[in-house]
Amino acid sequence: MDRTSTPMDTRELPWMPLGDGVWARLLWLEGEHRSLQLKVSPGTEIGRHRHHGNVHAYNVTGYRQLGGGAIAGPGAYVYEPAGNVDAWRCIGDEPCIVQITMSGRLEYLDERGEVTSHTDTPSLRAQYLQWCRSLQIQPTAIGAT
């Protein structure tokens, strides 16, 4: 079946927990590339991290305060080039939902800039498939299986 021509109603997809106040809906996985929706609870911070590939992030709902102080609200698009180091947090009273398309490794950093953990498309795929198995649900992300 040609799934590239079939709309995916993301509102019907469950949220996979990633951490305290952070969930994801995986949409597409291919090689080192991925597309997902990230939901972040108000007050939750996405700690300092470095991208090894380009990131395209579109705010669907909620407000994000970026590391430099800028506010990204609904409809805002943020491009992050490979090598970018940033952090952000969800501000206001509603969750942030951000549509993200990215590639490469994502490394979380401590205050000295040392890598504390990382993720990439293959590890996210494995986590997603394990989560689907644990709930006994069919994977819906394109390229997950």
C-alpha positions as CSV (number, residue, x, y, z in Angstrom):
1,M,0.0,0.0,0.0
2,D,1.2,3.5,-0.9
3,R,1.1,5.1,2.6
4,T,2.6,8.4,1.2
5,S,-0.8,9.2,-0.3
6,T,-2.9,8.3,2.8
7,P,-3.5,11.0,5.4
8,M,-2.6,10.1,9.0
9,D,-4.9,11.6,11.6
10,T,-2.4,12.3,14.3
11,R,-5.1,13.3,16.7
12,E,-6.0,9.6,16.9
13,L,-2.5,8.4,17.7
14,P,-1.4,7.7,21.3
15,W,1.4,9.6,23.0
16,M,4.5,7.6,23.8
17,P,6.1,8.8,27.1
18,L,9.7,9.9,26.7
19,G,10.3,11.4,30.2
20,D,8.7,13.5,32.9
21,G,6.3,15.8,31.1
22,V,7.4,14.8,27.6
23,W,5.7,12.5,25.0
24,A,6.0,11.8,21.3
25,R,4.0,10.6,18.4
26,L,6.3,9.0,15.9
27,L,5.2,9.6,12.3
28,W,8.0,8.7,9.9
29,L,11.4,7.0,10.3
30,E,13.9,6.4,7.6
31,G,17.6,5.8,8.0
32,E,18.8,8.7,10.2
33,H,15.7,10.8,9.5
34,R,12.6,11.1,11.5
35,S,9.4,13.1,11.9
36,L,7.4,13.3,15.1
37,Q,5.2,15.4,17.2
38,L,6.6,16.2,20.6
39,K,4.2,17.2,23.5
40,V,5.7,19.0,26.5
41,S,3.8,19.9,29.7
42,P,3.8,23.5,30.9
43,G,6.9,24.3,32.9
44,T,8.8,21.3,31.6
45,E,12.3,22.1,30.2
46,I,14.0,20.3,27.4
47,G,17.6,20.4,28.7
48,R,20.7,21.5,26.9
49,H,21.3,19.4,23.8
50,R,23.2,19.3,20.6
51,H,21.9,18.3,17.2
52,H,24.1,16.4,14.7
53,G,21.6,17.0,11.9
54,N,19.2,19.7,10.8
55,V,16.0,20.3,12.7
56,H,12.8,21.8,11.4
57,A,10.3,22.5,14.3
58,Y,6.8,23.9,13.8
59,N,4.8,25.0,16.9
60,V,1.3,23.5,16.6
61,T,0.1,24.6,20.1
62,G,1.5,26.3,23.2
63,Y,4.5,28.5,23.7
64,R,8.2,27.7,23.9
65,Q,10.8,29.9,25.4
66,L,14.0,29.2,23.5
67,G,17.5,29.3,25.1
68,G,18.1,32.8,23.8
69,G,14.9,34.1,25.3
70,A,12.8,34.2,22.1
71,I,9.2,32.9,22.3
72,A,7.9,30.5,19.7
73,G,4.1,30.3,19.7
74,P,1.5,28.6,17.6
75,G,2.5,28.8,13.9
76,A,6.2,29.6,14.6
77,Y,8.8,27.7,12.6
78,V,12.3,27.3,14.1
79,Y,15.2,25.9,12.0
80,E,18.2,24.5,13.8
81,P,21.3,23.7,11.8
82,A,23.5,20.7,12.5
83,G,25.8,21.4,15.4
84,N,23.3,23.7,17.1
85,V,23.3,23.6,21.0
86,D,20.1,24.7,22.6
87,A,17.6,24.3,25.4
88,W,14.0,25.4,25.7
89,R,10.9,25.1,28.0
90,C,7.2,25.1,27.6
91,I,5.7,28.3,29.1
92,G,2.1,29.3,29.8
93,D,-0.9,27.1,30.8
94,E,-1.2,24.7,27.9
95,P,1.1,21.9,26.6
96,C,3.4,22.7,23.7
97,I,3.0,20.4,20.7
98,V,5.8,20.8,18.2
99,Q,6.0,19.1,14.8
100,I,9.7,18.1,14.3
101,T,11.5,16.7,11.3
102,M,15.2,16.0,12.0
103,S,18.1,13.8,11.3
104,G,21.1,12.5,13.1
105,R,22.0,12.0,16.7
106,L,20.7,14.2,19.5
107,E,23.0,14.5,22.5
108,Y,22.0,15.8,25.9
109,L,24.7,17.7,27.7
110,D,25.6,18.5,31.3
111,E,26.7,21.9,32.5
112,R,30.3,21.2,31.3
113,G,29.1,20.3,27.8
114,E,29.7,16.6,28.4
115,V,27.3,14.1,26.8
116,T,25.0,12.5,29.4
117,S,22.8,10.6,27.0
118,H,21.8,10.5,23.3
119,T,19.1,9.3,20.9
120,D,18.9,8.8,17.2
121,T,16.5,7.3,14.7
122,P,17.4,3.6,15.2
123,S,17.2,3.9,19.0
124,L,14.0,5.8,18.9
125,R,12.5,3.2,16.5
126,A,13.5,0.4,18.9
127,Q,12.0,2.3,21.8
128,Y,8.8,2.9,19.8
129,L,8.4,-0.8,18.7
130,Q,9.0,-2.0,22.3
131,W,6.4,0.5,23.6
132,C,3.9,-0.7,20.9
133,R,4.5,-4.4,21.9
134,S,4.0,-3.6,25.6
135,L,0.6,-2.0,24.8
136,Q,-0.2,-4.6,22.2
137,I,-0.9,-2.0,19.6
138,Q,0.1,-1.9,15.9
139,P,2.9,0.5,15.0
140,T,1.6,3.4,12.8
141,A,4.8,5.3,12.1
142,I,5.8,5.0,8.5
143,G,9.0,3.1,8.3
144,A,8.8,1.7,11.8
145,T,8.7,-1.9,10.7
